[in-house]
Amino acid sequence: MKKVMHMHSNIFDSTHQREIKSTDNVFGKFLTNEGLYDEIEITEDNIFELADLIGGHVKLDVYCPKCKENRVFSGECIPYYWYDDHEQEIYRKPLEDEITSWQYLHNMHQPNGGGENQPWTWTNKSIEDDTRLMAFKFVCTMDDTHHLDYIVLTYGNKMKKIGQYPSVADLSFPELKEYRKVMSKDDEKELKRAIGLYASGIGIGSYVYLRRIFERIIVTASHKAISDGKIKAEDFGGARVNEKIKMLSDYLPKALVHNEAFYGIVSKGIHELSEEECIEYFPIMKSFIMMILRQWEKMRKDEEEEKQLSVALGSIAAKIKK
């Protein structure tokens, strides 16, 4: 029996052209931003973006733990194999082609025997096994030994993320180094725990740590305001959270001052929201904390630069007087 593996062309390859969405791909964002066991629906509107991902066309801009810098990662094509009994040959082609061909056939709207069209599906019987469990492999464009891998499970028209390496936490932790001058060791430790819990599918527990970080930011700002004589400790201690934020408006990042609803959301998450709701909202809550840290770091740098310039100007003024 002869077994030859070679590429096989498809009649739809040249007759149907589409614009490839290599960046800002909805499934690429799903893989990078969502935690384990999160799901995304596959629809007629995004099916070709999924085909782009499966075809290896999608690029991800994420932190590379080995380069220790943000890098662009390029996706690899997932192949499809089948054995032709008549030709006694093994054929290989991009799995992407089978998916797009199925969509083009479905969109021809040719009812069989005058019956109704079948419900839309993104895959067909011949490739069900190949698309049930898929591994998406990405390679760092600066060093092809640096990898980023995701595993997904599909059922019906749903895709669930069930594996990732490096983890969400591994990819998120390095950026915290930029803010070590404005966040305490406890802040960094608890933010890591929050991200780690979210990556493991634990929503409510992650909110506990987010709230602690938020509360600690307010307390830190209050110490400076009290030291400057802007507020009194006894007034601050008896105030509600929203009142404290207003009292510290000159000492807190503007993002925090203008979005005091954050505290209410994390508190409600701990006491009332479901695990699923907490996990759904976590990326936004984490991004908000990171924005606060960025703005606070900018405030620190501006203040430091102002002090340095004041000293330099004072030195020049003293020399001129002489």
C-alpha distance (Angstrom), angle and dihedral (degrees) to the residues before:
residue distance angle dihedral
M1 . . .
K2 3.76 . .
K3 3.82 119.0 .
V4 3.77 115.4 -171.2
M5 3.80 123.5 166.7
H6 3.79 117.8 -152.6
M7 3.78 141.7 144.3
H8 3.78 116.7 -86.3
S9 3.81 122.7 -152.8
N10 3.77 126.0 -136.9
I11 3.80 128.2 -143.6
F12 3.81 89.8 -129.4
D13 3.82 94.9 54.7
S14 3.80 94.7 84.6
T15 3.79 101.8 23.7
H16 3.81 96.5 58.5
Q17 3.79 120.7 50.4
R18 3.79 123.8 -178.8
E19 3.76 135.5 -179.5
I20 3.79 109.7 -100.9
K21 3.81 114.5 -131.5
S22 3.79 101.5 -150.8
T23 3.82 97.0 159.8
D24 3.80 130.9 39.4
N25 3.80 86.3 23.4
V26 3.81 111.0 168.6
F27 3.82 92.6 -135.4
G28 3.81 92.3 44.4
K29 3.81 88.9 54.4
F30 3.80 89.3 47.1
L31 3.80 91.8 55.2
T32 3.81 94.8 47.3
N33 3.81 100.8 38.5
E34 3.79 106.8 35.7
G35 3.79 130.0 75.9
L36 3.78 130.6 -123.7
Y37 3.80 116.0 -62.7
D38 3.80 93.1 17.1
E39 3.81 114.3 136.5
I40 3.78 138.7 -145.3
E41 3.79 127.3 -165.8
I42 3.80 119.5 -121.8
T43 3.80 109.3 -139.3
E44 3.78 141.2 170.6
D45 3.81 87.2 -100.9
N46 3.81 96.2 56.5
I47 3.81 103.9 26.9
F48 3.81 93.6 103.0
E49 3.80 90.4 51.4
L50 3.80 86.7 56.7
A51 3.81 88.5 49.0
D52 3.82 88.3 53.1
L53 3.81 90.0 53.3
I54 3.81 93.7 47.0
G55 3.81 89.5 46.5
G56 3.80 91.9 57.3
H57 3.82 94.7 -114.4
V58 3.81 97.8 120.6
K59 3.82 123.1 99.0
L60 3.81 124.8 -160.0
D61 3.80 125.0 -154.9
V62 3.81 104.1 -151.7
Y63 3.79 141.3 134.7
C64 3.80 114.0 -77.9
P65 3.84 108.4 -146.3
K66 3.82 91.5 -157.0
C67 3.81 97.1 46.8
K68 3.83 88.6 39.1
E69 3.80 87.9 -141.9
N70 3.79 137.4 88.2
R71 3.79 108.0 -87.0
V72 3.79 139.9 176.9
F73 3.81 112.9 -110.9
S74 3.82 119.3 -158.2
G75 3.79 120.8 -146.2
E76 3.79 124.6 -125.2
C77 3.80 124.5 -131.2
I78 3.82 117.5 -107.1
P79 3.83 109.1 -136.0
Y80 3.79 128.6 -143.3
Y81 3.85 121.9 -145.4
W82 3.78 131.7 -167.9
Y83 3.81 136.2 166.6
D84 3.80 120.0 -125.2
D85 3.82 107.6 -147.6
H86 3.79 92.8 -165.2
E87 3.80 96.3 49.8
Q88 3.82 93.0 30.6
E89 3.76 89.7 -136.9
I90 3.78 136.2 125.4
Y91 3.76 112.9 -127.2
R92 3.78 126.0 -156.5
K93 3.79 128.4 -166.4
P94 3.83 138.0 148.5
L95 3.80 111.1 -74.3
E96 3.80 85.0 -138.1
D97 3.83 89.6 70.7
E98 3.80 92.9 57.0
I99 3.80 91.4 50.8
T100 3.81 95.4 47.7
S101 3.81 92.4 44.2
W102 3.81 90.0 53.2
Q103 3.81 90.2 52.1
Y104 3.80 92.8 49.7
L105 3.81 91.0 49.9
H106 3.79 91.9 48.2
N107 3.81 92.1 49.2
M108 3.79 92.1 55.6
H109 3.83 86.7 80.1
Q110 3.77 96.9 -148.0
P111 3.81 106.4 156.1
N112 3.77 112.8 -148.4
G113 3.76 109.3 -116.0
G114 3.81 93.6 -14.7
G115 3.82 93.6 -61.2
E116 3.77 126.2 135.5
N117 3.79 121.0 -77.9
Q118 3.78 115.7 -96.0
P119 3.85 117.9 -109.6
W120 3.80 113.3 -87.4
T121 3.80 116.4 -92.0
W122 3.78 129.4 177.1
T123 3.80 94.9 -143.2
N124 3.81 138.9 27.4
K125 3.79 138.6 -136.8
S126 3.81 95.1 -91.6
I127 3.81 94.0 61.1
E128 3.84 101.7 30.5
D129 3.80 92.6 107.9
D130 3.81 92.4 46.6
T131 3.81 93.9 50.8
R132 3.83 99.5 39.1
L133 3.81 92.6 81.8
M134 3.80 118.9 19.5
A135 3.80 133.8 176.5
F136 3.78 116.5 -151.5
K137 3.79 111.8 -156.4
F138 3.80 123.5 -162.9
V139 3.80 128.3 -173.5
C140 3.80 127.8 -155.9
T141 3.81 109.0 -112.7
M142 3.82 90.4 -142.1
D143 3.81 95.5 52.3
D144 3.81 123.5 13.1
T145 3.81 91.6 -154.7
H146 3.82 89.5 68.8
H147 3.80 110.9 87.3
L148 3.80 139.6 -173.3
D149 3.81 116.1 -166.2
Y150 3.81 134.1 -172.3
I151 3.81 130.5 -175.9
V152 3.80 122.3 -157.4
L153 3.79 135.3 -175.2
T154 3.80 120.1 -149.2
Y155 3.78 128.1 -160.9
G156 3.76 125.3 168.0
N157 3.79 105.7 -28.7
K158 3.80 94.6 -30.3
M159 3.80 131.6 99.6
K160 3.81 121.1 -158.1
K161 3.80 124.4 -166.5
I162 3.82 107.6 -133.5
G163 3.81 103.9 162.5
Q164 3.79 143.2 26.9
Y165 3.80 138.1 169.5
P166 2.99 125.9 -141.5
S167 3.81 89.7 31.5
V168 3.80 126.7 -121.1
A169 3.79 87.3 -105.6
D170 3.82 92.9 51.8
L171 3.80 90.6 52.7
S172 3.81 94.0 45.6
F173 3.81 103.0 44.5
P174 3.83 99.4 69.7
E175 3.81 93.4 62.5
L176 3.81 89.3 61.1
K177 3.81 90.0 71.6
E178 3.81 89.0 74.8
Y179 3.81 91.1 65.0
R180 3.79 102.4 43.5
K181 3.80 92.0 112.8
V182 3.80 92.3 59.9
M183 3.80 101.1 33.9
S184 3.78 127.2 62.9
K185 3.79 124.8 -126.1
D186 3.79 87.2 -106.1
D187 3.82 90.3 54.4
E188 3.80 91.5 51.5
K189 3.79 93.2 45.4
E190 3.80 93.3 49.0
L191 3.80 94.4 44.8
K192 3.81 88.0 53.6
R193 3.80 89.3 50.4
A194 3.81 91.3 49.6
I195 3.81 91.9 51.1
G196 3.80 91.4 44.8
L197 3.81 92.6 51.4
Y198 3.79 91.6 48.0
A199 3.82 90.6 49.5
S200 3.83 87.8 53.7
G201 3.79 92.7 51.6
I202 3.83 96.7 -102.8
G203 3.80 109.3 132.3
I204 3.80 108.9 166.8
G205 3.81 93.7 48.2
S206 3.81 90.9 52.4
Y207 3.82 90.6 55.8
V208 3.82 91.0 56.8
Y209 3.81 89.7 63.1
L210 3.81 93.9 42.7
R211 3.81 89.9 55.0
R212 3.80 92.0 48.9
I213 3.81 90.6 53.0
F214 3.80 91.3 48.5
E215 3.81 92.2 49.6
R216 3.80 91.6 47.8
I217 3.82 91.4 52.3
I218 3.82 89.7 55.6
V219 3.81 92.7 47.0
T220 3.82 91.4 49.7
A221 3.81 91.0 51.7
S222 3.82 90.8 47.9
H223 3.81 92.0 56.8
K224 3.78 90.4 57.7
A225 3.82 93.4 44.4
I226 3.82 91.6 49.8
S227 3.82 90.7 46.5
D228 3.83 89.3 52.4
G229 3.80 90.3 49.9
K230 3.81 93.0 -118.8
I231 3.81 95.1 123.2
K232 3.80 136.3 17.4
A233 3.80 120.8 -117.9
E234 3.81 92.8 -132.6
D235 3.82 92.4 52.5
F236 3.78 92.1 47.8
G237 3.81 94.7 46.9
G238 3.81 93.8 56.7
A239 3.80 96.9 44.3
R240 3.82 127.5 102.1
V241 3.79 119.8 -114.3
N242 3.81 95.1 -100.3
E243 3.81 89.7 48.0
K244 3.80 91.2 50.0
I245 3.80 90.6 52.7
K246 3.81 90.9 53.3
M247 3.82 91.4 47.8
L248 3.84 89.5 52.7
S249 3.81 97.8 42.0
D250 3.83 91.8 122.9
Y251 3.80 92.1 50.2
L252 3.80 102.2 44.1
P253 3.82 131.1 71.8
K254 3.80 111.7 -92.6
A255 3.82 91.4 -120.4
L256 3.79 89.6 63.8
V257 3.81 94.9 43.8
H258 3.81 92.9 50.7
N259 3.83 95.6 42.9
E260 3.78 106.6 46.5
A261 3.84 88.4 149.1
F262 3.82 88.1 84.4
Y263 3.81 92.6 81.2
G264 3.79 92.1 50.9
I265 3.80 91.7 50.7
V266 3.83 95.6 50.7
S267 3.82 90.8 44.8
K268 3.79 91.0 50.6
G269 3.79 88.8 46.6
I270 3.80 90.9 57.3
H271 3.81 95.7 46.8
E272 3.80 108.5 25.5
L273 3.82 116.6 10.7
S274 3.80 122.5 89.5
E275 3.82 124.2 -114.9
E276 3.80 89.1 -106.7
E277 3.82 93.0 52.7
C278 3.80 92.4 47.4
I279 3.80 91.2 50.5
E280 3.82 91.4 47.2
Y281 3.82 92.3 53.7
F282 3.82 98.1 37.4
P283 3.86 98.1 91.9
I284 3.82 90.0 57.0
M285 3.82 92.5 45.5
K286 3.81 91.5 49.2
S287 3.81 91.5 47.3
F288 3.79 89.4 52.4
I289 3.82 92.0 53.3
M290 3.82 89.9 48.3
M291 3.82 90.6 50.2
I292 3.81 90.1 52.2
L293 3.81 90.1 51.4
R294 3.81 91.7 48.5
Q295 3.78 92.2 50.9
W296 3.80 92.2 45.0
E297 3.80 90.9 51.1
K298 3.81 88.9 51.4
M299 3.82 89.8 51.0
R300 3.80 89.4 51.0
K301 3.81 92.9 49.6
D302 3.81 92.5 47.0
E303 3.80 90.9 50.3
E304 3.81 91.6 47.5
E305 3.82 91.6 48.7
E306 3.81 90.8 48.5
K307 3.82 91.1 53.0
Q308 3.80 92.2 48.5
L309 3.81 92.1 49.4
S310 3.80 91.5 47.3
V311 3.80 90.6 53.6
A312 3.82 91.5 47.0
L313 3.81 92.7 48.2
G314 3.79 90.7 47.4
S315 3.79 90.3 52.0
I316 3.83 91.7 50.6
A317 3.80 91.6 47.3
A318 3.81 90.9 51.7
K319 3.83 91.7 51.4
I320 3.81 92.8 48.4
K321 3.82 92.2 52.8
K322 3.76 89.7 57.2
